[in-house]
């Protein structure tokens, strides 16, 4: 009885919408009128929709640009913080603050900082005689800005997880390596990384799930453009992610059946990437 509210909320707000979205994927529905059964028509159209594949490619590129640098920096920062003896609480809070900061506020800040004309980033580049970069008007720099935003937000979160794992490694292992003449770099790659592999696997899976669901960042960065073009994610649709495309199909075009087909296809893509990551990390562990 004590846990029954949880199950009621789970069934009402998670399980039922999930099953209903699967039902919608086989219907044509504008959200108000009657539904009409169309079978696999929505999925057939999905495979022929170039905008869906563009959104999927944008999502994967942004995920690669953000996830791997983020996890590497988080592990390096955790290793450095684990060896620090002063102001450790301050550093932990300072690195974790971006994760609890509103992503909308952070997106607005990044939009101002990377603005082509008045952004502080281009002002800093011009101060050292480097030409300005069209951060929000180029296909690759748009993806880079979104990736940097996600990296800035989630590096501290992963660093805290890595730090907890590092503190579980016996100190005598590092002392033995030091006596054998291993330097910091050799110790990091020969001891820290192998012993942290289960935790790295966990963060890779969580980061994959979170990274592939980028929505708020491009929606806030290019919201004005999206108002003119519902499928837009900035110039050239370079910031159009899969969930942003799903949102536009459902709530701008009122095409709920096709939107449901998009999220279910994307769900299978996420499962595929999680399985690949799992096999890669587990395979190296057995090796």
C-alpha positions as CSV (number, residue, x, y, z in Angstrom):
1,X,0.0,0.0,0.0
2,X,2.9,2.4,0.8
3,X,4.3,2.2,-2.7
4,X,0.9,2.2,-4.5
5,X,0.9,6.0,-5.2
6,X,4.2,5.4,-7.1
7,X,2.6,2.7,-9.3
8,X,-0.5,4.8,-9.9
9,X,1.6,7.8,-11.0
10,X,3.8,5.5,-13.1
11,X,0.8,3.9,-14.8
12,X,-0.9,7.2,-15.4
13,X,1.9,9.4,-16.5
14,X,4.5,7.0,-18.0
15,X,3.2,3.6,-18.9
16,X,-0.2,4.6,-20.4
17,X,1.3,7.5,-22.5
18,X,4.0,5.2,-23.8
19,X,1.5,2.5,-24.9
20,X,-0.9,5.1,-26.3
21,X,2.0,6.6,-28.4
22,X,2.6,3.2,-29.9
23,X,-1.1,3.0,-30.8
24,X,-1.0,6.5,-32.3
25,X,2.0,5.5,-34.5
26,X,-0.5,3.3,-36.5
27,X,-3.1,6.1,-36.8
28,X,-3.6,9.4,-38.6
29,X,-4.8,11.9,-36.1
30,X,-4.8,15.7,-35.8
31,X,-5.4,15.7,-32.0
32,X,-9.1,16.7,-32.3
33,X,-10.9,14.7,-35.0
34,X,-11.4,11.0,-35.4
35,X,-8.5,8.7,-35.8
36,X,-8.1,6.6,-38.9
37,X,-6.0,3.4,-39.0
38,X,-3.2,3.6,-41.5
39,X,-1.1,0.5,-40.6
40,X,2.6,1.0,-41.3
41,X,2.1,4.0,-43.5
42,X,3.6,6.4,-40.9
43,X,6.8,4.3,-40.7
44,X,7.0,4.0,-44.5
45,X,6.8,7.7,-44.8
46,X,9.4,8.1,-42.1
47,X,12.0,6.1,-44.0
48,X,11.4,8.3,-47.1
49,X,11.4,11.6,-45.1
50,X,14.7,13.4,-45.7
51,X,14.1,15.8,-42.8
52,X,13.9,12.9,-40.4
53,X,17.2,11.6,-41.6
54,X,18.7,15.1,-41.4
55,X,17.5,15.5,-37.8
56,X,18.8,12.0,-36.9
57,X,22.2,12.9,-38.4
58,X,22.3,16.2,-36.5
59,X,21.5,14.5,-33.3
60,X,24.2,11.9,-33.7
61,X,26.9,14.5,-34.6
62,X,25.9,16.6,-31.6
63,X,26.1,13.5,-29.4
64,X,29.6,12.7,-30.6
65,X,30.8,16.3,-30.3
66,X,29.5,16.5,-26.7
67,X,29.6,13.0,-25.1
68,X,33.2,11.9,-25.6
69,X,35.0,15.2,-24.7
70,X,32.6,15.6,-21.7
71,X,33.3,12.2,-20.3
72,X,37.1,12.5,-20.8
73,X,37.1,16.0,-19.1
74,X,35.0,14.7,-16.3
75,X,37.4,11.8,-15.6
76,X,40.4,14.1,-15.7
77,X,38.8,16.6,-13.4
78,X,37.7,13.9,-11.0
79,X,41.3,12.5,-10.9
80,X,42.7,15.9,-10.2
81,X,40.1,16.7,-7.6
82,X,40.7,13.3,-6.0
83,X,44.3,14.3,-5.4
84,X,43.4,17.7,-4.0
85,X,43.4,18.2,-0.3
86,X,42.3,21.9,-0.1
87,X,39.0,23.5,-1.0
88,X,37.6,20.1,-2.2
89,X,34.0,21.0,-1.2
90,X,34.2,24.3,-3.1
91,X,35.4,22.6,-6.3
92,X,32.7,19.9,-6.1
93,X,30.0,22.5,-5.8
94,X,31.5,24.8,-8.4
95,X,31.7,22.0,-11.0
96,X,28.2,20.7,-10.2
97,X,26.4,24.1,-10.3
98,X,26.0,24.0,-14.2
99,X,24.0,20.8,-13.8
100,X,21.4,22.4,-11.6
101,X,21.2,25.6,-13.5
102,X,18.2,26.1,-15.8
103,X,19.0,24.9,-19.3
104,X,16.9,27.7,-20.7
105,X,18.9,30.3,-18.9
106,X,22.2,28.6,-20.0
107,X,21.0,28.5,-23.6
108,X,20.2,32.2,-23.5
109,X,23.6,32.9,-22.1
110,X,25.3,30.8,-24.8
111,X,23.2,32.6,-27.5
112,X,24.5,35.9,-26.3
113,X,28.1,34.7,-25.8
114,X,28.3,33.2,-29.3
115,X,26.4,35.9,-31.1
116,X,28.1,36.7,-34.4
117,X,28.2,40.5,-34.0
118,X,28.2,41.3,-30.2
119,X,29.2,38.0,-28.6
120,X,31.9,37.9,-26.1
121,X,33.6,34.9,-27.8
122,X,34.1,36.7,-31.1
123,X,35.2,39.8,-29.2
124,X,37.9,37.7,-27.4
125,X,39.0,36.3,-30.8
126,X,39.2,39.7,-32.4
127,X,41.3,40.9,-29.4
128,X,44.0,38.4,-30.3
129,X,43.7,39.2,-34.1
130,X,41.7,36.1,-34.9
131,X,38.8,36.5,-37.4
132,X,35.3,36.3,-36.1
133,X,33.5,33.0,-36.4
134,X,29.8,32.7,-37.5
135,X,29.0,30.5,-34.6
136,X,25.2,30.5,-35.1
137,X,25.1,30.7,-38.9
138,X,27.4,27.8,-40.0
139,X,26.3,24.1,-40.1
140,X,29.2,22.8,-38.0
141,X,29.6,25.7,-35.6
142,X,25.9,25.5,-34.8
143,X,26.4,21.8,-33.8
144,X,29.6,22.8,-31.9
145,X,27.8,25.4,-29.9
146,X,25.0,23.0,-28.9
147,X,27.6,20.4,-28.0
148,X,29.6,22.9,-25.9
149,X,26.4,23.8,-24.1
150,X,25.7,20.2,-23.2
151,X,29.3,19.5,-22.3
152,X,29.3,22.5,-19.9
153,X,26.1,21.4,-18.3
154,X,26.9,17.7,-17.7
155,X,30.7,17.5,-17.1
156,X,30.3,18.3,-13.4
157,X,27.6,15.7,-13.0
158,X,29.7,12.9,-14.5
159,X,32.7,14.2,-12.5
160,X,30.9,13.6,-9.2
161,X,30.1,10.0,-10.3
162,X,33.8,9.4,-11.3
163,X,35.0,11.0,-8.1
164,X,32.9,8.6,-6.0
165,X,34.4,5.7,-8.0
166,X,38.0,7.0,-7.6
167,X,37.6,7.2,-3.8
168,X,36.8,3.5,-3.8
169,X,40.1,2.6,-5.4
170,X,42.6,1.5,-2.6
171,X,45.4,4.1,-2.2
172,X,48.0,1.3,-1.9
173,X,47.5,0.6,-5.6
174,X,48.7,4.1,-6.5
175,X,51.5,3.9,-4.0
176,X,52.8,0.7,-5.5
177,X,52.6,2.3,-9.0
178,X,54.6,5.3,-7.7
179,X,57.2,3.0,-6.2
180,X,57.5,1.3,-9.6
181,X,58.2,4.7,-11.2
182,X,54.9,5.2,-13.0
183,X,54.2,8.8,-13.7
184,X,50.8,10.6,-13.5
185,X,49.9,9.8,-17.2
186,X,50.9,6.2,-17.0
187,X,49.0,5.8,-13.7
188,X,45.9,7.4,-15.2
189,X,45.8,5.1,-18.2
190,X,47.1,1.9,-16.6
191,X,45.3,2.0,-13.2
192,X,42.6,4.6,-13.1
193,X,40.9,3.9,-16.4
194,X,40.8,0.1,-16.1
195,X,39.6,0.1,-12.5
196,X,36.9,2.7,-13.4
197,X,35.6,0.8,-16.4
198,X,32.2,-0.3,-14.8
199,X,31.5,3.3,-13.8
200,X,32.6,4.5,-17.2
201,X,30.2,2.1,-18.7
202,X,27.4,3.5,-16.6
203,X,28.2,7.1,-17.5
204,X,28.5,6.2,-21.2
205,X,25.0,4.7,-21.2
206,X,23.5,7.6,-19.2
207,X,25.2,10.1,-21.4
208,X,24.1,8.4,-24.6
209,X,20.5,8.4,-23.5
210,X,20.7,12.1,-22.4
211,X,22.8,13.2,-25.3
212,X,20.5,11.7,-27.9
213,X,17.5,13.5,-26.4
214,X,18.7,17.1,-27.0
215,X,15.7,19.3,-27.4
216,X,15.7,22.4,-25.2
217,X,19.1,23.7,-26.3
218,X,18.3,24.0,-30.1
219,X,14.7,25.1,-29.3
220,X,15.9,28.0,-27.2
221,X,18.9,28.9,-29.3
222,X,16.8,29.0,-32.6
223,X,13.3,29.6,-31.3
224,X,12.7,32.7,-33.4
225,X,13.7,30.9,-36.6
226,X,11.4,27.9,-35.7
227,X,8.5,30.3,-35.5
228,X,9.0,31.1,-39.2
229,X,9.8,27.6,-40.2
230,X,8.3,24.8,-38.0
231,X,11.0,22.4,-39.1
232,X,13.9,24.8,-38.6
233,X,16.7,24.3,-36.1
234,X,18.6,27.3,-37.2
235,X,20.2,28.1,-40.6
236,X,20.2,25.1,-42.9
237,X,18.3,23.2,-40.1
238,X,21.8,22.4,-38.7
239,X,20.4,22.4,-35.1
240,X,17.3,20.4,-35.9
241,X,17.4,17.4,-33.6
242,X,15.1,14.4,-33.7
243,X,13.1,15.3,-30.6
244,X,12.8,18.9,-31.9
245,X,11.5,17.5,-35.2
246,X,9.1,15.3,-33.2
247,X,7.9,18.4,-31.3
248,X,7.2,20.4,-34.5
249,X,5.3,17.5,-36.1
250,X,3.1,17.0,-33.0
251,X,2.4,20.5,-31.7
252,X,3.0,22.7,-34.8
253,X,1.7,20.4,-37.6
254,X,-0.8,18.5,-35.3
255,X,0.4,15.3,-36.9
256,X,0.4,13.2,-33.8
257,X,0.4,9.8,-35.6
258,X,3.6,10.7,-37.5
259,X,5.1,12.2,-34.4
260,X,4.5,9.0,-32.5
261,X,6.2,7.0,-35.3
262,X,9.2,9.4,-35.0
263,X,9.7,8.8,-31.3
264,X,9.3,5.0,-31.5
265,X,11.8,4.8,-34.4
266,X,14.2,7.0,-32.3
267,X,13.6,4.9,-29.3
268,X,14.9,1.9,-31.2
269,X,17.9,3.9,-32.4
270,X,18.8,4.8,-28.7
271,X,18.5,1.1,-27.7
272,X,20.8,0.2,-30.6
273,X,23.4,2.7,-29.4
274,X,23.2,1.6,-25.8
275,X,23.7,-2.0,-26.9
276,X,26.7,-1.0,-29.0
277,X,28.2,0.9,-26.1
278,X,27.6,-2.0,-23.8
279,X,29.2,-4.5,-26.1
280,X,32.2,-2.3,-26.7
281,X,33.0,-1.6,-23.1
282,X,32.2,-5.1,-21.9
283,X,34.2,-6.6,-24.8
284,X,37.3,-4.6,-23.8
285,X,36.7,-5.6,-20.2
286,X,36.8,-9.3,-21.1
287,X,39.8,-8.8,-23.4
